[in-house]
Amino acid sequence: MIIQYNTGISDEEHQSVLAKLKVWGFRVQPNPGSEGTTPETHIQVDNVFGPVTDLHRREISNFDCVRQVIAIEGVPQNLALLRHGKHQAVTLPNPHGAKPVHIGGDYPLTVMAGVCAVDKVHTLASHQMAKRAGADMNRGGAFKPRTSPYDFQGMKEEGLQVLCEVREEVGLPIVSEILDVRDIDLYMKYDVDLLQIGTRNAQNFELLIEAGKSGKPVMYKRGFSNSIDESLKAANYIMEQGNENLIFCLRGVKGIGHSFRNQGDLDEIVALSQVMARPIVYDVSHSSGKKSAVSGIGNMAAAGGVDGILLDVHVAPQEALVDGFQAIDSEEELAGMISTWRKLRDLARGSAR
């Protein structure tokens, strides 16, 4: 809940409310918001975190110093647009290139493009192609969670090393999926810019907690069988560690008789942007599973106002270690897609205002 106090409350009055919240075991984050420029119009606000019920809200409302209590329903308060007042951006410092990368808020559409699975032969050329086409970040999988134990599981630490060597050459930040809490130190060693929590680990709460504690920006992917409510609550494990740099990624869910690899959740871009303050990224490759669908699905995502687009590219998809059939291999085609996506996103944001 959010507690909004009357103007000019005394410290003693405020402390009486805080004492009650402490008894209940709730965490309080002061928010010294204001209306107007004079002390008389200053409004003090507390954000309250915990298992808040209607009974708690009613009791707090009875304090004379409380102006109103606002319930945060559905979306965890850390993620709620109501709490923040505007959409938040995540900034990735970029010591490897010319400028940092901003995702969300009022910044232009961010494109994350690269190989699904890192290899020694084609990763550099693929990531260079993505940069020339207009990508802001490179994606690359060193550890690969696979349905079958016989499928390629990634190059693991060697893959991280290759990915980071390529980063030095290309000059773009990297995002890579982490699978296990035991690998946190490894990802810190290679200074991976953005940690990705994949769909198979969407409710691996220990991993979510440790990723949050790492201090690194984290991109959380919706679980392919999880509801939005379940996914938001799971993502909140990351922010509850004091990590404000959370990005929410949609990638489709398992459907019945659908035309593509997954049933797309494009409508959730619109729904979430109305209630959630975190940046939203859409994975156009893994939602569709088809190279031919990437452009059109990206158009829909951008027109829906998504903050970023994630996709697979590969200069020799027939030799890709994983998912070559959905990777874009033409620089000209990729550049055209990115240009169109950015225009559509700008139009969508302009009409929303």
C-alpha positions as CSV (number, residue, x, y, z in Angstrom):
1,M,0.0,0.0,0.0
2,I,0.9,3.7,-0.3
3,I,0.3,5.9,2.6
4,Q,-0.2,9.6,1.8
5,Y,-0.1,12.0,4.8
6,N,-1.8,15.3,5.6
7,T,0.3,18.4,5.1
8,G,2.3,19.6,8.0
9,I,2.3,16.4,10.0
10,S,4.6,16.2,13.0
11,D,7.4,13.8,13.4
12,E,5.7,12.3,16.4
13,E,2.5,11.6,14.3
14,H,4.6,10.0,11.6
15,Q,6.5,7.8,14.1
16,S,3.3,6.5,15.5
17,V,2.3,5.2,12.1
18,L,5.7,3.7,11.5
19,A,5.6,2.0,14.9
20,K,2.4,0.2,13.9
21,L,3.9,-0.9,10.6
22,K,7.0,-2.2,12.4
23,V,4.8,-4.3,14.7
24,W,3.3,-5.9,11.6
25,G,6.7,-6.6,10.2
26,F,6.3,-4.5,7.0
27,R,9.1,-2.8,5.2
28,V,8.7,1.0,4.7
29,Q,10.3,3.1,1.9
30,P,9.8,6.8,2.5
31,N,9.0,8.8,-0.7
32,P,9.3,12.5,0.0
33,G,7.0,13.6,-2.9
34,S,5.5,17.0,-3.0
35,E,2.8,19.1,-4.6
36,G,3.6,22.7,-5.0
37,T,6.7,24.6,-3.8
38,T,5.8,25.7,-0.3
39,P,6.1,23.7,3.0
40,E,2.3,24.0,3.4
41,T,1.7,22.0,0.2
42,H,4.4,19.4,0.8
43,I,2.9,15.9,0.9
44,Q,4.8,13.0,2.6
45,V,4.4,9.5,1.3
46,D,5.4,6.1,2.5
47,N,5.6,3.0,0.3
48,V,4.8,-0.1,2.4
49,F,5.8,-3.6,1.4
50,G,4.6,-6.9,2.8
51,P,1.5,-9.1,3.0
52,V,-0.8,-6.1,3.3
53,T,-4.6,-6.8,3.8
54,D,-7.7,-4.6,3.8
55,L,-7.7,-4.8,7.6
56,H,-4.2,-3.3,7.7
57,R,-5.2,-0.5,5.3
58,R,-8.4,0.3,7.3
59,E,-6.4,0.6,10.5
60,I,-3.8,2.9,9.0
61,S,-6.6,5.0,7.5
62,N,-7.8,5.7,11.1
63,F,-4.7,7.7,12.0
64,D,-5.6,11.4,12.0
65,C,-2.4,12.3,10.2
66,V,-3.2,10.0,7.2
67,R,-4.7,11.7,4.2
68,Q,-5.4,8.5,2.2
69,V,-4.2,4.9,1.8
70,I,-3.9,3.6,-1.8
71,A,-4.1,-0.1,-2.3
72,I,-1.7,-1.7,-4.8
73,E,-3.6,-4.6,-6.3
74,G,-2.4,-7.2,-8.8
75,V,1.0,-5.8,-9.6
76,P,3.7,-6.1,-6.9
77,Q,4.4,-2.6,-5.5
78,N,8.1,-2.7,-6.6
79,L,6.9,-3.0,-10.2
80,A,3.7,-0.9,-10.1
81,L,3.3,2.2,-12.3
82,L,1.0,3.6,-9.6
83,R,3.9,3.7,-7.1
84,H,6.5,5.2,-9.5
85,G,4.2,7.6,-11.4
86,K,6.0,7.0,-14.7
87,H,7.7,4.3,-16.7
88,Q,11.2,3.6,-15.5
89,A,14.4,3.1,-17.6
90,V,17.3,0.8,-17.0
91,T,20.8,2.1,-17.9
92,L,23.6,-0.2,-18.9
93,P,27.1,1.4,-18.6
94,N,29.1,0.6,-21.6
95,P,32.9,0.7,-21.0
96,H,33.4,-1.4,-24.1
97,G,31.9,1.2,-26.5
98,A,31.0,4.9,-27.0
99,K,27.9,5.4,-24.9
100,P,25.7,3.6,-22.4
101,V,22.5,1.8,-23.4
102,H,19.1,3.0,-22.0
103,I,16.1,0.6,-22.0
104,G,12.6,1.9,-21.3
105,G,11.2,5.2,-20.1
106,D,11.2,7.9,-22.8
107,Y,14.3,6.4,-24.6
108,P,14.1,5.0,-28.2
109,L,13.5,1.3,-28.9
110,T,16.4,-0.9,-27.8
111,V,17.4,-3.8,-30.0
112,M,19.2,-6.8,-28.6
113,A,20.5,-9.1,-31.4
114,G,23.0,-11.9,-31.5
115,V,23.6,-15.6,-31.7
116,C,21.3,-17.9,-29.8
117,A,24.3,-20.1,-28.9
118,V,27.9,-18.8,-28.8
119,D,30.4,-20.5,-31.1
120,K,34.0,-19.8,-32.0
121,V,33.6,-19.4,-35.7
122,H,30.6,-17.1,-36.3
123,T,29.8,-15.1,-33.2
124,L,32.1,-12.2,-34.0
125,A,30.8,-11.7,-37.6
126,S,27.2,-12.2,-36.4
127,H,27.5,-9.5,-33.7
128,Q,29.3,-7.1,-36.0
129,M,26.5,-7.5,-38.5
130,A,23.9,-6.8,-35.8
131,K,25.8,-3.6,-34.8
132,R,26.1,-2.4,-38.4
133,A,22.3,-3.0,-38.8
134,G,21.5,-0.8,-35.8
135,A,21.4,-3.1,-32.8
136,D,22.2,-1.6,-29.4
137,M,23.2,-4.8,-27.6
138,N,24.4,-8.3,-28.4
139,R,22.8,-11.4,-27.1
140,G,24.6,-14.7,-26.8
141,G,24.0,-18.0,-25.0
142,A,27.0,-19.6,-23.3
143,F,25.0,-22.0,-21.1
144,K,22.0,-23.4,-23.0
145,P,19.0,-25.1,-21.2
146,R,17.8,-27.8,-23.5
147,T,14.7,-30.1,-23.4
148,S,16.8,-33.2,-24.2
149,P,20.0,-34.1,-22.4
150,Y,21.5,-35.1,-25.8
151,D,21.1,-31.6,-27.3
152,F,24.0,-29.1,-27.3
153,Q,24.2,-27.5,-23.9
154,G,26.4,-24.5,-24.8
155,M,30.2,-23.9,-24.6
156,K,29.7,-22.8,-20.9
157,E,32.7,-20.9,-19.5
158,E,34.5,-21.0,-22.7
159,G,31.5,-19.5,-24.3
160,L,31.5,-16.6,-21.8
161,Q,35.1,-16.0,-22.7
162,V,34.4,-15.9,-26.4
163,L,31.4,-13.7,-25.8
164,C,33.4,-11.2,-23.8
165,E,36.3,-11.2,-26.3
166,V,33.7,-10.4,-29.0
167,R,32.3,-7.6,-26.9
168,E,35.7,-6.0,-26.7
169,E,35.9,-6.1,-30.5
170,V,32.3,-5.0,-31.3
171,G,31.8,-2.5,-28.5
172,L,28.2,-3.3,-27.5
173,P,27.0,-4.6,-24.1
174,I,26.0,-8.2,-23.8
175,V,23.1,-10.1,-22.4
176,S,23.5,-13.8,-21.6
177,E,21.3,-16.4,-19.8
178,I,22.4,-17.7,-16.4
179,L,21.1,-21.1,-15.3
180,D,22.4,-21.8,-11.8
181,V,23.2,-20.0,-8.6
182,R,26.6,-21.6,-8.7
183,D,27.5,-19.6,-11.8
184,I,26.9,-16.2,-10.3
185,D,30.6,-15.7,-9.5
186,L,31.5,-16.8,-13.0
187,Y,29.2,-14.2,-14.6
188,M,30.7,-11.6,-12.3
189,K,34.2,-12.7,-13.4
190,Y,33.3,-12.0,-17.0
191,D,31.4,-8.9,-16.1
192,V,28.3,-9.8,-18.2
193,D,26.4,-6.6,-18.6
194,L,22.8,-8.0,-18.3
195,L,21.9,-11.3,-16.7
196,Q,19.0,-13.1,-18.4
197,I,16.7,-15.4,-16.4
198,G,15.2,-17.7,-19.0
199,T,11.8,-19.2,-19.2
200,R,12.8,-22.5,-17.7
201,N,14.1,-20.8,-14.6
202,A,11.1,-18.4,-14.3
203,Q,10.2,-19.7,-10.9
204,N,13.7,-20.8,-9.7
205,F,13.4,-18.5,-6.7
206,E,16.9,-19.1,-5.3
207,L,18.4,-18.1,-8.6
208,L,16.1,-15.0,-8.8
209,I,17.2,-14.0,-5.3
210,E,21.0,-14.4,-6.1
211,A,20.7,-12.6,-9.4
212,G,19.0,-9.7,-7.6
213,K,21.7,-9.7,-5.0
214,S,24.5,-9.6,-7.7
215,G,23.7,-5.9,-8.3
216,K,23.7,-6.6,-12.1
217,P,20.8,-5.5,-14.3
218,V,18.5,-8.5,-14.8
219,M,16.2,-9.4,-17.7
220,Y,13.4,-11.7,-16.5
221,K,11.6,-13.9,-19.1
222,R,8.0,-14.9,-18.5
223,G,7.8,-18.7,-17.9
224,F,6.2,-20.5,-20.8
225,S,3.5,-22.0,-18.6
226,N,3.2,-19.2,-16.0
227,S,0.4,-16.7,-15.7
228,I,1.3,-13.0,-15.8
229,D,0.5,-12.8,-12.1
230,E,2.9,-15.6,-11.3
231,S,5.6,-14.1,-13.5
232,L,5.3,-10.6,-11.9
233,K,5.5,-12.1,-8.4
234,A,8.5,-14.1,-9.4
235,A,10.2,-11.1,-11.0
236,N,9.6,-9.2,-7.7
237,Y,12.0,-11.6,-6.0
238,I,14.8,-9.8,-7.9
239,M,13.6,-6.3,-6.9
240,E,13.1,-7.3,-3.3
241,Q,16.9,-7.7,-3.1
242,G,17.2,-4.0,-3.6
243,N,17.9,-4.4,-7.3
244,E,16.0,-1.7,-9.3
245,N,17.5,-2.7,-12.6
246,L,14.8,-5.2,-13.7
247,I,13.6,-5.7,-17.3
248,F,10.6,-7.8,-18.0
249,C,10.7,-10.0,-21.1
250,L,7.7,-11.6,-22.9
251,R,8.4,-14.6,-25.2
252,G,5.1,-16.4,-25.7
253,V,3.6,-19.3,-23.8
254,K,2.7,-22.9,-24.7
255,G,-0.5,-23.0,-26.7
256,I,-2.7,-25.6,-28.4
257,G,-2.6,-25.9,-32.1
258,H,-0.9,-22.6,-32.6
259,S,0.9,-21.8,-35.9
260,F,4.2,-20.8,-34.3
261,R,6.6,-22.2,-31.8
262,N,4.8,-20.5,-29.0
263,Q,1.5,-18.6,-28.5
264,G,2.5,-15.0,-28.6
265,D,1.5,-12.7,-25.8
266,L,1.6,-9.4,-27.6
267,D,-1.5,-8.2,-25.9
268,E,0.4,-8.3,-22.6
269,I,2.6,-5.5,-23.9
270,V,-0.3,-3.1,-23.8
271,A,-1.8,-4.6,-20.6
272,L,1.4,-4.5,-18.6
273,S,2.5,-1.0,-19.8
274,Q,-0.7,0.3,-18.3
275,V,0.1,-1.0,-14.8
276,M,3.8,-1.8,-14.7
277,A,6.7,0.7,-14.5
278,R,9.5,-1.7,-15.6
279,P,10.8,-1.8,-19.2
280,I,9.3,-4.5,-21.4
281,V,11.2,-6.4,-24.0
282,Y,9.7,-8.8,-26.6
283,D,11.6,-11.9,-27.9
284,V,10.4,-12.1,-31.5
285,S,12.6,-15.2,-32.3
286,H,11.6,-17.6,-29.5
287,S,7.9,-16.6,-29.6
288,S,7.6,-17.4,-33.3
289,G,10.4,-19.9,-33.9
290,K,10.3,-18.9,-37.6
291,K,12.6,-16.5,-39.4
292,S,9.8,-15.5,-41.8
293,A,7.6,-14.3,-38.8
294,V,10.3,-12.2,-37.1
295,S,9.6,-9.0,-39.0
296,G,5.8,-9.0,-38.7
297,I,5.8,-10.0,-35.0
298,G,8.4,-7.3,-34.4
299,N,6.1,-4.8,-36.1
300,M,3.2,-5.7,-33.8
301,A,5.4,-5.5,-30.7
302,A,6.8,-2.1,-31.7
303,A,3.4,-0.8,-32.5
304,G,2.2,-2.0,-29.1
305,G,4.8,0.3,-27.5
306,V,7.4,-2.3,-26.4
307,D,10.7,-0.9,-25.0
308,G,13.0,-3.4,-26.6
309,I,13.1,-6.3,-29.1
310,L,15.3,-9.4,-28.6
311,L,16.1,-11.6,-31.6
312,D,18.5,-14.2,-33.0
313,V,20.9,-13.3,-35.8
314,H,23.6,-15.5,-37.4
315,V,25.7,-15.0,-40.6
316,A,25.6,-18.8,-41.3
317,P,22.3,-20.1,-39.8
318,Q,22.8,-23.5,-41.4
319,E,25.9,-23.9,-39.2
320,A,24.3,-22.5,-36.0
321,L,24.6,-24.7,-33.0
322,V,21.1,-23.8,-31.8
323,D,17.9,-22.5,-33.5
324,G,19.5,-21.5,-36.8
325,F,16.1,-21.8,-38.5
326,Q,14.8,-18.7,-36.7
327,A,17.9,-16.5,-37.1
328,I,18.1,-13.5,-39.4
329,D,21.1,-13.7,-41.7
330,S,20.8,-10.7,-43.9
331,E,22.2,-7.4,-42.7
332,E,20.1,-5.4,-45.1
333,E,16.9,-7.2,-44.0
334,L,17.8,-6.7,-40.3
335,A,18.6,-3.0,-40.8
336,G,15.2,-2.5,-42.5
337,M,13.4,-4.3,-39.6
338,I,15.1,-2.2,-37.0
339,S,14.3,1.0,-38.8
340,T,10.7,0.1,-39.2
341,W,10.4,-1.1,-35.5
342,R,11.8,2.2,-34.2
343,K,9.4,4.2,-36.3
344,L,6.4,2.2,-35.2
345,R,7.4,2.4,-31.6
346,D,7.8,6.2,-31.8
347,L,4.4,6.4,-33.4
348,A,2.9,4.3,-30.7
349,R,4.4,6.4,-27.9
350,G,3.4,9.6,-29.6
351,S,-0.3,8.5,-29.9
352,A,-0.2,7.4,-26.2
353,R,0.7,10.9,-25.1
